[in-house]
Amino acid sequence: MKTIYNVKALCVVALLGSAAAASAQEDVTKEKNLNREMTLEREYDPSVQDASKVNTLPVVKEPEVRKIPIDYSNYTIAADPQKEISLLPSGNIMTQMDYNKRRGYFNFGMGTRMNINGDLGYHILSTEKDQLNLWYSHRSTNGKPKDYDIKAKVNDNLGGINYKHAFEKTIFSIEAKYGYSAFNYYGAALSDPTSSYTPSEDLLQRDRETNQVNQTIAATIGLESKEEAEVGYLLDLGYTNFSHKYGLSKEMDGPTEHTLEAKFDLNAGFNGNMRVGLGGLVEYFNYSLPEVGGYEYAFKNHAEAMLSPYYKVEGDNWNLKLGANVMLATGDETKFMASPNIAADVEVADKTELYVKAGGKLYSNSMYEMSRINRYLYPLEELAPSRNWLDAILGIRSGVAPGFWFDVFAGYKMTSDDVLFTQSDVWSTNYFGSFSVAEPGIDTKQLFVGANLKYSYQQWFDIALKGVYNNWKAETDEGELPHAWGKPELELNANLTVRPIDKLSIALDYYLASGRYANVRTWGVNGNTGMTYDKMNEFKMDNINELNLTGTYTFNDTFGVYAKLTNILCQKYELYYGYPMQSFNAMIGVNINF
């Protein structure tokens, strides 16, 4: 812990010394949720570490790898545990149709174990000045995992409408969306696998059939300057209402979270190639809590804020950003933190650049945000914000040959109050069980190295390979933990897409996550006496080892079909201990542009 405090102190001193030249969010305008042609969006933020690019030289063109995201609900997805609903941007992703020629798209697929995918969207207005879009996506499953006695039920729905108008100097946008997610806590009765303990009859009688329901109502409105403006600005105002229908059982009402958000950025250019600005994000979280005798809903109204001054300069073959993130979280204990917000890249050879980035972030860990990561989270208690003091990466990337691109990188990340899930059971008949619980007060350090390679040969085939090795350390005030629970040591993504003829595309995807460990705890519920912890042992989880095959065929610019085989190797594994994933399954579907 002493090392963390030393680094924190160095960060604060360095930031205070460079406040005049400090920076904010990197091109906030590029982060606007509504700045896209089709408003279908991904609602998730992958939990596994993904070393992303900082900037890209115009001359370094990364080949496009046409992955076909025909995915089931997150119940069946191994490669991206955080997905809840996988929204398809438009029909051309499925069958390589040019959706700009058509205003609408429709995708429907059905598979084994009642896996169902559906996507529908329409451009009501699509002009240079006005864009008005409607969209809806559905993902569901209702089947038993192999060699398991309870059905895993998931019914995810997300739809919305958005409008954007381009004035002479300003872009106005507004959006509303609604999400409905129903699922059951189907997880197995847990016990210490190293002991002779047998789950009690009460534990085996817990409710694994009733569907919990999460609902989301969200709206945003914003103003943004056009890119060529000398004085740039952005203001986004948003509201999110997120609720659990139930608490620990269907007899207990769940909590509701109200979030007010304001995102802003103001910047100005000078000397031709320089820009200085100030960005920020302010969020206020308010909770509506039902009255339930004997149980306490551990939620507190609080605010979180971030201010990010920054300075940018562009050279002939280099770019530099100097900045800082200064953050504050209120609540039982007001917490302040500061982190660097620095990025630089330089062209060191033809089509090759060296880049570095050092940042930090305050993660709210709100009910809404955590539901997008793990729907089975314990619903009666909020999590403390995670303070990411440092997230640094150094790498080199290049397009050294036609169709070939690579990125080799290494980085270090340090986070206080990180979210590490343990698995728990409630010892009471007719209560839900097998909750995921985030243990408080765990600090993590992550050192990672990796490489990302892509090759594209004309229109015949694309190859993508990415591997990341992680070295994790997790500790509390009481000492270091044996492992960072749930965090993979090694991750490997591989994709091969082949187009043997003009209208046919075949994609083979492989994902490996190894070196994961779990920790299991049991919770006792005895009338109104509350919860008690009984520490159990940790153990190694099975590797995620998944191979998928997808084929699509386009008959014309209107109609196409696809088929997908998931988990061809018939591997058994869990994203969260106690919740087995489906084994082999298949899906067929159609895609229509209209």
Beta strands, then each sheet from edge to edge (+ up, - down):
strand 1: 104-111
strand 2: 115-126
strand 3: 130-143
strand 4: 152-166
strand 5: 170-184
strand 6: 211-225
strand 7: 231-244
strand 8: 256-270
strand 9: 274-288
strand 10: 302-314
strand 11: 318-329
strand 12: 335-340
strand 13: 342-349
strand 14: 352-363
strand 15: 386-401
strand 16: 404-416
strand 17: 421-426
strand 18: 435-438
strand 19: 443-457
strand 20: 461-476
strand 21: 479-480
strand 22: 490-501
strand 23: 504-514
strand 24: 517-523
strand 25: 533-540
strand 26: 544-554
strand 27: 559-566
strand 28: 574-576
strand 29: 579-580
strand 30: 585-593
sheet 1: 12+ 11- 10+ 9- 8+ 7- 6+ 5- 4+ 3- 2+ 1- 30+ 27- 26+ 23- 22+ 20- 19+ 16- 15+ 14- 13+
sheet 2: 12+ 11- 10+ 9- 8+ 7- 6+ 5- 4+ 3- 2+ 1- 30+ 27- 26+ 23- 22+ 20- 21+
sheet 3: 18+ 17- 24- 25+
sheet 4: 28+ 29-
end
